[in-house]
Amino acid sequence: MVENGGDAQRGNLPLSFGPVNEKNIEQLRVLNRAIFPINYPERMYKDILAFPDVTHLAYHNDVLVGAIACRLEKTPQGPQLYILTLGVLAPYRGMGAGTALLERCLQAVAANLPEVSEAVLHVQVNNESAIKFYSRFGFEIAETIAGYYKRLDPPDAVLLRRRLQPAAGDEAAA
């Protein structure tokens, strides 16, 4: 695991980070069940295991407190990072864990996957705190999708998008 000493001045939690793998994927399942109102299907966890470089677990004193889980998706513009989940247990929110996880993931993509040109995710339309959180990192609302969530109320989602790298062919225009 990689250590992050935290910052007591800003209220940041001392964290260590680790990858997801076959041995700890059940921890991620339990964490997601505790945080999110959705029971994610098994295929999502298979996707996560297929892309370990873009999924990170955050620990405080060896206790799993948060995670970011992503996959890479092919698009006509090239591969994109799809953020499946980013969650932190309620008692640890507001202490920098979510920020650290998102920054760690985006830095890993920039350093190791320069071909990935954008990051995207869906957020329930009434989740104003999540929309505000992602906007602080340059994510913008790309569209609203009616009926995206089948078992949530409201069922609508916004697609958030952030450009990461110039798309192929854009370098000449820059």
Number of C-alpha atoms within 10 A of each C-alpha: 12 11 13 16 11 17 12 10 6 9 11 19 21 18 25 19 21 16 17 24 15 9 7 12 17 13 14 21 15 10 18 21 13 15 15 14 10 13 10 14 9 9 9 14 20 13 15 21 20 15 15 15 18 27 27 22 25 27 22 17 10 11 10 19 22 26 29 24 27 28 22 18 13 10 8 6 11 13 19 23 24 18 20 18 18 22 21 26 17 11 8 15 16 13 18 18 25 22 18 19 24 21 13 17 21 18 13 15 22 15 9 12 18 13 16 22 20 21 22 20 20 22 21 20 18 14 11 10 9 13 20 12 13 19 15 10 13 12 20 18 17 12 12 16 16 12 13 16 16 10 10 12 11 14 15 18 20 21 18 21 22 19 15 18 17 16 15 11 8 9 9 7 6 6
